Every structure is written in structure tokens, then in C-alpha cells.
Amino acid sequence: MKTRQFSEDQIIKLLQDAKKGDKPVEELCRDLGCSTASYYTWKKKYGDTSADQARRLRRLEKENARLLRIVGQQRLEIDAMKDVIQKKR
């Protein structure tokens, strides 16, 4: 899995600084070392979220992925058990 170069805190700070309007977006991106395309991608993803909300969202996404894996595994086990039961008849 690709590691992230910028933390969520850095991204949100960049978005908040850009929202203030003191510096142009290009200059803020250059200072952080990212592209303006990354800025607009992050803006679409994070919008007006705070650092705490972003951490909570990341945690919920991980939990959701874990639960989906568990449900998928259980579904496979149920299907296998149904096949075994039908073969016994």
C-alpha cells in the first residue's frame, strides 16, 4: 500500500490557509511541496472538515472495511455449509 506523503493535519492546515486567502493557492502548495492538482483533490475530499473530523472519518472507514471483510467471509462460510447440506440429501 502506498504511504501518504502528507498527514491529514498538514492537508487540513493547507486548506484552512487557502480559505483565509492571505496567500495564493499556488504559493501555499509550493511551500508544502505539493501540486495544485493535489490541493483541489484534497479540497473535494475534505472540504470544510477539521482535523478531528478527518481522523474520525479515517477511523470509521477502516472499521467499515473490516466489517465488510467479516461479512464477506461469513457469507462464503454460509454458502459452503449450504452446499454441504444439499450434498448430504
N, C-alpha and C positions, 0 to 999 in steps of 0.2 A: 504494500500500500504506500502511496506517495505521502511523504511527510509534508506538513504545511510549513511554508517559509515564514508566514506572518501569523501571529497569535490573534485570537478574536479581540483581545484588548487593543492591540495595535490597529486592527481594521476599524473598530468602532471609534477609536480616537481620531483616526483619519476622517471618517465620515462626519463626526461631530465638528472637527476643524473646518472641513469643507462647507458645512452648513452655516457656520459663522460668517464665512465669506471674506475673512481677512486676507487670505492668500488665494491665488487661482488654484484650481484643482491640479493642473499640470505641475505646479511648483511643489505642492504637498506630496504628490506621487513621487516626484523626483527625490525629495527629501527622505521619503520612506524607502525608496528603491523599488517601486512597483510601476506597472504601466497604467495608463488611464483606462484601458480596457478592463483591467482588474478592478479599478475603482468603481466603474459602472456596474460590473458584475456583483461586487460586494454591496453596492447601493441597492440593487434589485433584491438581493438575498436578505440583507439585514435591515434595510430601511431605517426606521427610527428606533431600533431596539437599543437597550442599554447593555452594558457588559454582563450584568447579572441575568438578564433575559436571554442573551445569546448562550451563556453557559447552560442555563436551564433547558433551552431548546436542544442543544447538543446532547445533553444527558437523556432527554426524552427520546430523541432519535435513536440513540444507542439502545435504550430499553425496548423501543418498538421493534428494532431489528432483531434483538434477542428473542423477543416473544414470538415474532413471525417465524423464526427458525424452529422454535419449540413446537409451534402449532403444525408446521410442515412435517416435522419428524413424527409427531403423533398421528398425523393423517396417514403417513406411509405405514406406520405400525398397524393402524386400524384396517387399512386396505389389505395388508398382508394377512392379518388374522381372519378377515372375511374370506380370503382365498383359501386358507387352510380349512375353515369350517365348511365351505362349499365342496371341497375335495373329499371330505370325510363322508358326505351324504351319498 
